[in-house]
Amino acid sequence: MSNVGIFWFVPSNVPLTSTMIYDLTPIAEASGYAGLKTHDRGHYEYWSSLASLGSNKLRGRGEPTIIARSEYEAYPRGRVVYDPSRQHFIIYADRRLHGQEFIDVILLWFDIPAGRFSVKGDQHYANTLPVRLPRDVY
């Protein structure tokens, strides 16, 4: 089932790669906002819940430990929403995440069907830190 939600690409525990951190809601359970289906939880709220676990618990869960040492705005991020009237997903993201390597990971984890999405830039999600290509998740 396809999902909406939020995501980041952050340095992974594997050197020189990034990994996607995400929080998902199935479309059937998503909230409505301005005619779109969206995820209720915001970036700040989810990042804070992860950071509060600390590095040891994050490592134990397989999550990047950098989460415990940085702010939610530090890394490129985005949001996936769904337009039910068009049966179309919109991926809002930092423009540096528009490369196919990143989009493929987003499509995989959000279970977005091919050809049913568009990608848009959003200054709200932009930052200046370098972003590494995602590690192989397939």
Residue, then its C-alpha position, 0 to 999 in steps of 0.5 A: m500500500s502506498n504511503v505519505g510521510i516525511f523523510w531526510f537523507v543523512p550520513s549513514n553509519v556506512p562511510l561515504t553514503s547516506t541513508m533515508i530516515y522516514d516516517l510513513t502513514p498509509i494513504a487510507e489512514a492519512s489526514g486531509y489538508a487542502g484537498l490532499k492526503t498528508h502525514d500528521r507528524g512534522h519533521y521536528e517532532y519525529w526527529s526529536s523523538l529519534a534524537s531522544l533515544g541517544s546514540n546507543k539505542l539508535r545504533g541498536r535499531g540500525e538508525p544513523t547515530i548522527i540523529a542524536r547529535s544534530e538538528y532536524e534542519a541540518y540535512p536535506r529533507g522532504r515530504v510526500v503528499y497524495d492528491p486523491s482527485r488526480q491519483h497522483f503523489i507529490i514529492y516536495a524536497d530539497r532540490r539536491l534530492h531530485g536526482q534519480e538515485f534519491i527518487d528511486v529510494i523514495l519511490l521504493w520506501f513510500d511504495i509510489p507507483a511508476g508514473r504517478f508522481s511529480v517532484k517539486g522543490d521547496q525552499h522550506y526543506a533546503n539547506t546547505l550541508p553536503v548530501r551523499l548518494p544513498r547506499d544500496v537499499y535494494 
